[in-house]
């Protein structure tokens, strides 16, 4: 019986993918699925699964897979996949940790610059008033980046690309990440601080953590009250890391100066009708566009199929998010 690969967001294979599929002698199926039942029906007899970033790969779905050996996430995030269940059932889960590192770090810096220098607010004032120099009242207070403190919540691959860009503007960079060794902090020239210190000392606080049960809602009203009233919150990670009603309150009460958000709660299609975040001219919303570039769109389709090919050939994947599954995988499939 051949090796079957199923993509659940209905996109044809790229030439790169098609070549690997041909080499494997595999069957490829691309179906557009919108819910758990459709995903399960499409993948029940699959050997490998390529889900979309928002496809609910739940316990129900994974428990119904008869022969799946690997679930390969497209990008860095995999919070839509029940990794625990996959591990219990001896299924590899992989991600693409090198995806869009430059694009996302650029997006974070763009939101930092636009927020601190009030670019969008000044642009809107000039265009709406049709007068050069409009928006002078918007400027104050405005600060230069040199000497400002950038706080990073998380010091993984993307924020490590942010660090030299921020340092190039003369910023002091601090970070809170209990999973990163002191040697990495030292090598990057970043100060390792506690989460509370991150909140109280950051002029700009940029979020770069994975969304897990542990990190969901990390930034709530208590945390915003500890931040400087002149501070900006930047989030290019996942919307669920921020308690959105608390953020709205913080903005209304002036606990923070503003926010630059590439992600919000409810993605991929959050309800913007009536969303109070739209009311604030000191909030920039960029609709999860940070990962996009012509080159990143080409790259995103490569890592998943390469990981599937490794597993199909009897090799371990390069970027497993559940490396501890190896023994269960071997016990279930090698026989």
C-alpha positions as CSV (number, residue, x, y, z in Angstrom):
1,X,0.0,0.0,0.0
2,X,1.4,3.4,-1.0
3,X,2.1,6.4,1.3
4,X,-0.7,8.9,1.4
5,X,-0.3,12.6,2.1
6,X,-3.3,14.7,2.8
7,X,-3.4,18.5,3.0
8,X,-6.5,19.8,4.7
9,X,-6.6,23.4,3.3
10,X,-7.1,22.5,-0.3
11,X,-4.0,23.8,-2.1
12,X,-2.4,22.0,-5.0
13,X,1.1,20.8,-4.5
14,X,3.9,23.2,-5.5
15,X,6.4,21.9,-8.1
16,X,8.9,21.4,-5.2
17,X,6.4,19.3,-3.3
18,X,5.3,17.5,-6.4
19,X,8.9,16.4,-7.1
20,X,9.2,14.9,-3.6
21,X,5.8,13.3,-3.8
22,X,6.9,11.7,-7.0
23,X,10.2,10.4,-5.6
24,X,8.3,8.8,-2.7
25,X,5.7,7.3,-5.0
26,X,3.1,8.8,-2.7
27,X,-0.5,9.7,-3.2
28,X,-1.3,13.4,-2.6
29,X,-4.8,14.7,-1.8
30,X,-5.6,18.3,-1.2
31,X,-9.1,19.0,0.4
32,X,-10.5,22.2,1.8
33,X,-11.8,21.3,5.3
34,X,-13.6,23.6,7.6
35,X,-14.2,21.6,10.8
36,X,-13.2,18.6,12.9
37,X,-15.5,16.2,11.1
38,X,-14.3,17.2,7.6
39,X,-10.6,17.0,8.7
40,X,-11.1,13.5,10.2
41,X,-13.0,12.2,7.2
42,X,-10.2,13.5,4.9
43,X,-7.3,12.2,6.9
44,X,-8.6,9.0,8.4
45,X,-6.4,6.8,6.2
46,X,-3.6,9.2,5.7
47,X,0.0,8.4,6.4
48,X,1.0,12.0,6.7
49,X,-1.0,15.2,7.3
50,X,-0.4,18.8,6.3
51,X,-2.9,20.9,8.2
52,X,-3.4,24.6,7.8
53,X,-2.4,27.0,10.6
54,X,-5.9,27.3,11.8
55,X,-7.2,23.8,11.2
56,X,-8.5,22.2,14.4
57,X,-6.3,19.1,14.7
58,X,-8.0,18.1,18.0
59,X,-8.0,15.0,20.1
60,X,-11.1,13.8,18.3
61,X,-9.3,14.2,14.9
62,X,-6.0,12.6,16.0
63,X,-7.7,9.7,17.8
64,X,-9.5,8.8,14.6
65,X,-6.4,8.6,12.4
66,X,-5.7,5.0,11.5
67,X,-2.2,5.2,10.0
68,X,-0.9,8.7,10.4
69,X,2.8,8.9,11.3
70,X,3.4,12.6,11.1
71,X,1.5,15.9,11.3
72,X,3.6,18.6,9.7
73,X,2.7,22.2,10.6
74,X,3.4,24.8,8.0
75,X,5.0,27.5,10.1
76,X,6.5,28.2,13.5
77,X,3.2,27.9,15.5
78,X,1.4,24.6,16.2
79,X,-1.1,25.6,18.9
80,X,-3.9,24.3,16.7
81,X,-2.5,20.8,17.0
82,X,-3.1,18.6,20.1
83,X,0.5,17.6,20.5
84,X,-0.2,15.6,23.7
85,X,-2.6,13.3,22.0
86,X,-0.3,12.9,19.0
87,X,2.5,11.9,21.3
88,X,0.3,9.4,23.2
89,X,-0.5,7.8,19.9
90,X,3.1,7.6,18.5
91,X,2.7,10.4,15.9
92,X,5.4,12.9,15.1
93,X,4.4,16.6,15.1
94,X,6.8,18.9,13.4
95,X,7.0,22.7,12.7
96,X,9.0,25.1,10.6
97,X,11.1,27.0,13.1
98,X,13.2,28.9,10.4
99,X,10.1,30.2,8.7
100,X,9.8,34.0,8.2
101,X,12.4,34.9,10.9
102,X,13.4,38.1,9.0
103,X,9.9,39.0,8.1
104,X,8.5,38.7,11.6
105,X,11.4,40.5,13.2
106,X,11.0,43.3,10.6
107,X,7.3,43.5,11.4
108,X,8.1,43.9,15.1
109,X,10.5,46.7,14.4
110,X,8.0,48.3,12.0
111,X,5.3,48.3,14.7
112,X,7.8,49.7,17.2
113,X,8.8,52.5,14.9
114,X,5.3,53.3,13.8
115,X,4.0,53.3,17.4
116,X,6.8,55.4,19.0
117,X,7.0,57.9,16.1
118,X,3.2,57.9,15.7
119,X,3.5,57.4,12.0
120,X,0.0,56.2,11.3
121,X,-1.7,58.8,13.5
122,X,0.3,61.7,11.8
123,X,-0.5,60.2,8.3
124,X,-4.2,60.0,9.1
125,X,-4.3,63.5,10.5
126,X,-2.6,65.1,7.5
127,X,-4.7,63.2,5.0
128,X,-8.0,63.8,6.7
129,X,-7.3,67.5,7.4
130,X,-5.6,68.0,4.0
131,X,-3.1,70.2,5.7
132,X,0.7,69.8,5.9
133,X,1.8,69.9,9.5
134,X,-1.6,68.7,10.8
135,X,-1.4,66.6,13.9
136,X,1.1,68.7,15.9
137,X,-1.0,68.0,18.9
138,X,-0.5,64.3,18.4
139,X,3.2,64.4,18.6
140,X,3.6,65.0,22.4
141,X,4.9,63.0,24.0
142,X,7.3,61.5,21.4
143,X,10.7,60.0,22.1
144,X,13.7,58.9,20.2
145,X,14.5,55.2,20.2
146,X,18.1,55.7,21.3
147,X,18.3,55.0,25.0
148,X,14.8,53.5,25.2
149,X,14.4,50.0,26.7
150,X,13.0,47.3,24.5
151,X,11.6,44.3,26.5
152,X,11.2,41.0,24.9
153,X,8.8,38.4,26.3
154,X,10.5,35.3,24.9
155,X,14.0,35.0,23.3
156,X,13.5,32.4,20.6
157,X,14.6,32.6,17.0
158,X,12.5,35.6,15.9
159,X,13.3,37.9,18.8
160,X,17.0,37.0,18.4
161,X,16.7,38.6,15.0
162,X,15.0,41.6,16.6
163,X,17.8,42.2,19.0
164,X,20.5,43.5,16.6
165,X,18.0,45.6,14.7
166,X,16.9,47.3,18.0
167,X,20.5,47.6,19.1
168,X,21.2,49.3,15.8
169,X,18.8,52.1,16.9
170,X,20.7,52.4,20.2
171,X,18.1,50.7,22.3
172,X,18.8,48.8,25.5
173,X,17.4,45.3,25.2
174,X,16.1,43.2,28.1
175,X,14.3,39.9,27.9
176,X,12.4,37.4,30.1
177,X,12.7,33.7,29.0
178,X,13.3,31.0,31.6
179,X,14.0,28.4,28.9
180,X,17.0,30.2,27.3
181,X,20.5,29.8,28.8
182,X,22.4,32.8,30.3
183,X,25.1,32.2,27.6
184,X,22.6,33.1,24.8
185,X,21.7,36.3,26.6
186,X,25.4,37.2,27.0
187,X,26.2,36.4,23.4
188,X,23.3,38.7,22.2
189,X,24.1,41.5,24.6
190,X,20.7,41.2,26.2
191,X,19.9,41.6,29.9
192,X,18.1,38.6,31.5
193,X,15.3,40.0,33.8
194,X,12.3,38.7,35.6
195,X,8.9,39.1,34.2
196,X,8.0,41.8,36.7
197,X,11.1,43.7,35.8
198,X,10.3,43.3,32.1
199,X,6.9,45.0,32.8
200,X,8.2,47.8,34.8
201,X,11.3,48.8,32.8
202,X,10.2,48.3,29.2
203,X,9.4,51.4,27.1
204,X,8.3,49.0,24.4
205,X,7.3,45.5,25.3
206,X,7.3,43.0,22.4
207,X,5.7,39.6,22.7
208,X,7.5,36.6,21.1
209,X,6.2,33.5,23.0
210,X,4.3,30.4,21.9
211,X,0.7,30.2,22.9
212,X,0.3,27.4,25.4
213,X,-1.9,26.7,28.4
214,X,0.8,28.2,30.5
215,X,1.1,31.4,28.5
216,X,-2.5,32.1,27.5
217,X,-3.7,35.4,28.9
218,X,-0.2,36.3,30.3
219,X,-0.8,40.0,29.7
220,X,-3.8,41.0,31.8
221,X,-4.9,44.1,33.7
222,X,-2.6,43.4,36.6
223,X,0.4,43.3,34.2
224,X,-0.7,46.5,32.2
225,X,-1.0,48.4,35.5
226,X,2.7,47.6,36.2
227,X,3.8,49.0,32.8
228,X,4.9,52.6,32.2
229,X,2.1,54.9,31.0
230,X,4.4,55.9,28.1
231,X,5.0,52.2,27.1
232,X,3.8,50.5,24.0
233,X,2.8,46.8,23.7
234,X,3.8,45.0,20.5
235,X,2.3,41.6,19.7
236,X,3.4,39.6,16.6
237,X,3.1,36.2,18.3
238,X,-0.5,35.0,19.1
239,X,-3.5,37.0,20.1
240,X,-4.3,34.6,23.0
241,X,-1.2,35.7,24.9
242,X,-3.1,39.0,25.7
243,X,-6.3,39.3,27.6
244,X,-8.1,41.5,25.1
245,X,-10.7,43.1,27.3
246,X,-7.9,43.9,29.8
247,X,-5.9,45.5,26.9
248,X,-9.0,47.6,26.0
249,X,-9.3,48.8,29.6
250,X,-5.6,49.6,29.8
251,X,-5.9,51.7,26.7
252,X,-9.0,53.5,27.9
253,X,-7.5,54.2,31.3
254,X,-4.2,55.2,29.9
255,X,-2.2,52.5,31.7
256,X,-0.1,52.1,28.5
257,X,0.4,54.5,25.6
258,X,-0.7,52.3,22.8
259,X,-0.3,49.0,21.0
260,X,0.9,47.5,17.7
261,X,-0.9,44.3,17.0
262,X,-0.3,41.9,14.1
263,X,-2.4,39.3,15.9
264,X,-5.6,39.4,18.0
265,X,-8.0,36.9,19.6
266,X,-10.4,34.9,17.3
267,X,-8.1,34.4,14.3
268,X,-8.2,33.5,11.5
269,X,-11.4,35.5,11.2
270,X,-11.8,37.6,14.3
271,X,-15.0,39.6,14.5
272,X,-14.0,43.2,13.9
273,X,-17.5,44.6,13.8
274,X,-17.9,46.3,17.2
275,X,-14.4,45.3,18.3
276,X,-13.3,48.2,20.6
277,X,-9.7,47.9,19.4
278,X,-10.8,49.7,16.3
279,X,-11.8,52.8,18.3
280,X,-8.2,53.7,19.3
281,X,-6.0,55.8,17.1
282,X,-3.1,54.7,19.2
283,X,-3.6,51.1,18.2
284,X,-2.1,49.7,14.9
285,X,-3.6,46.6,13.5
286,X,-1.9,44.8,10.6
287,X,-4.0,41.7,10.2
288,X,-1.4,38.9,10.7
289,X,0.6,40.1,7.7
290,X,4.0,40.0,9.4
291,X,5.0,36.6,8.0
292,X,4.4,37.6,4.4
293,X,7.0,38.2,1.8
294,X,7.4,36.7,-1.7
295,X,10.3,34.5,-0.5
296,X,8.5,33.4,2.7
297,X,5.5,32.2,0.7
298,X,7.8,30.1,-1.4
299,X,9.7,28.7,1.7
300,X,6.6,27.8,3.8
301,X,5.7,24.9,1.5
302,X,9.1,23.2,1.7
303,X,9.8,22.3,5.3
304,X,6.6,20.2,5.8
305,X,7.0,18.0,2.8
306,X,10.7,17.5,3.6
307,X,9.8,16.3,7.1
308,X,7.2,13.9,5.7
309,X,9.8,12.6,3.2
310,X,12.2,11.8,6.1
311,X,9.6,9.9,8.0
312,X,8.4,8.1,4.9
313,X,12.0,6.9,4.4
314,X,12.3,5.7,7.9
315,X,14.3,8.6,9.3
316,X,13.4,10.9,12.2
317,X,12.2,14.4,11.4
318,X,14.6,17.3,11.7
319,X,12.3,19.7,13.7
320,X,10.0,17.6,15.9
321,X,8.0,19.5,18.6
322,X,7.5,16.3,20.4
323,X,10.9,14.6,20.3
324,X,9.9,12.4,23.2
325,X,7.5,10.5,20.9
326,X,10.4,8.5,19.3
327,X,10.0,5.4,21.4
328,X,6.3,5.2,21.0
329,X,6.6,5.9,17.3
330,X,9.1,3.0,17.0
331,X,7.0,0.7,19.1
332,X,3.8,1.4,17.0
333,X,5.2,1.6,13.5
334,X,8.5,-0.3,13.3
335,X,6.8,-3.7,13.8
